[in-house]
C-alpha cells in the first residue's frame, strides 16, 4: 500500500472514530451539553482536527444520522433484492432492522431516539430522497409487494408502514435501554414481535 492510500485509510478511520465518539456522547450527555472540544478530548485529538472533517456540531450530528441511515439502507436493500415469498422477505427485513439497532446502539439512539435539535432543518430529514425516507421506503415497498402477491389486504400502505415501524422501533428501543429486564429471550421476543405485527396484515 502506497503512502497516499495509507493516508486516505487513516483519514477514513479517524472520521469514523469522530462519528462514533460523537454519537456516544450525544446519547450519554445530551446534544446541547456536548462541545466539539469534549468530543476531541474523548478521542485524544485537538478540536482543530475535528473541524477538518466537520464544520460544526450540527454538521456532525447530521453526518451521524446520514451514515447510520446509509448503512441501514444498504442492509435492507440486500434483503429486498433477494428472491422468495414476499411476506417472509418483509419479516427478514424487519428482523434485520432490529438487529442493526442492537448492533449499533449509540448510532441508533442518536438517529432515532433523540429529538432533532433546534436550528437544524427538520424538513430536510423528511424529503423523499433523504437517507431516512429511503430507509422507510423499504417498508412501503415490502408491503406493496405483499399486496400485489395477494398475501395482504389492499390497505393504506403508508399507515401500515408507519404501524410496522412503530412496532419494530419500539422493541429495538426497549432492548437497547432495558437490557436488565428479564426477557424470555431476545431472539424469541424479536421474532414474536415481528410475527405478531405482520400477522395483523396478512390475509
N, C-alpha and C positions, 0 to 999 in steps of 0.2 A: 504494500500500500504506500502510495506516494505521500509527500508532505501535505499537498492540497487536499487529498481525500481524507487524511487523518484529521486535519483541522476542521473539515466540514463535519465529520462524525463527532468530534468533540463539541462543536457548536450545537449540533442536534441534541446531544446528551445533556448539555448544560441547559438548553432551552427547556427540555423536558423536566429536568431537575427543578427548575424555577416554577414550572406549572404545577408539579407535584407538591412542592413546598407551599405554594400559594393556596392551592385547594384545601390542603390540610389546615392551614392557619385560618382561612376564611370560615371554615366549618367550626373549628375549635374555639376561636376567639371573636368571630363576627367580622363581617367585611369592613364595617366602619372603624373597627378597632385595630385593623392591621395596616401597617405602613409598608412602603417599599423597603425601608431600612430594616424593618422587622423580618421581612422575607429574606433580605440579603444576609442578615445575621444567621438565620436558620441554615442557609446553605454555605455560610462562611465565605461570602464574596462581598465586594463593595456594592452599594446601591447603584453606582455608575454602571456596573456590569449589567444589571437588570435593565437599565434604560437603553442598552444597546439592542435589546430584544423586544421590549415593550415600552410604549410611550408613557403610560401611566397605569395606575392601579385598575381603573375601569377597563382599559385595554387588556390587562392581564386576566381579569375575570371573564371578559368576553372570549378570550382565546381558550381559557379552561373549558368553557361551555362548548365552543365550536369543536374543539378536538375531542371532547367526550362524545358529542353527537356524531362526529365523523366516524369514530371507532365503532359506535353502536350501529350506525347505518351500514358500515362495511360488514359487520357480523350478520345483521338481519337480511341484507341483500343476498348473501350466500345461501341463506335458508330459502328465501323466496325463489331463487333460481333452481332449486332442487325439484326434480320431478316427483310425482306421487299425489296422494289423496289430499285435497286442499285443506280439509279440517285438521288433519294430523300435521300438515305443514304449518298451519296457523298456530297450533299448540306448541310445536317446536320453537317457533319464533317467540312466543310469549315466555316460554321457559328460558330461552336464550337471553331475553331482556332482563329477567330477574337475576340470572346468573351473572350477567355483565355488571349489574349494580352491586352484587355481593363481592365480585372480584375487584371492583374499583370504588370502594365505599366513599372515600373523600371526594373523588371527582363526581360521583353520583349525587352526593348531598349538596355539593356546591352548585351543580347544574339543575337539579330537580327539587331540592328541598329548601333552598334559600330564596327569599323574595328578591326580585330584581331591584337593585338599589336605585334610589332617586338619582336622576342625572343621566341614566342610561336610556337609550332609545327602546322603549318597550315594544313598539310596533315592529321594529326590525326582527324581533325574535319570532314573530308570528306570520311573517311573509312566507308565501308558498315555497320559495326557493331557499329558505333558511335551513340550516342543518337540523334544527329541532323539528320543523314541519316535515322534512324529508324522513326523519325517523318515525314520526307519527303516521306518515302515509303508508308505512308498512302495514298498519292495522287496517286502514281503509282498503288497501289493495288485497290483503288477505281475506277480508270479509267479502269483497266483491267477487273474488274467485270462488268462494264457497257458495255464494248465491247463484252465480252462473252455472255451477255444477249441480244445482238443485239440492244442496246439502243444508241450506239455511233458508229461512223465510225471507222474502223480499222486504226488507225493513229499512228504517232510517240508518243508513250506513254510518253517517257522521256520529249519530247518537250512540250506536252500538260500539263504534271505535273508541269513543270517549269513555264509555262504560267499561270496556275491557282495560283501557289504560288506567282508569281509576283503581280497578281491582289489582292489576299487577304492580302498579306503583305502591299501592297500599301494603301489599305483602313484602315487597322489596324494602320499603322504608321500615317496616316493623322488624324484619330480620336483621337489618343493619343496626337499628337503635335499641332493640330489645333482645340482645343476644344472650341475656341471662335468664330469659323466660323459659320455663320447662316445656319447650316444643316437643311434640311427639316424635319429631324427626324432621330436619329441614327439608329433605327431599320429598317426604310424604306430604308436608304442608304445601310445598310449591306445586306438586302435581295435583293435589286435591283442589287447590285454588283455581288452577288453570282449567281443570276438567269441569268444575262447577260453573265457572264463568262461561265457557264455551257451550256447555250443555244447555244453558238457558236460551241459546240462539239456534241450536240445531233442530231440524225438523223432527 
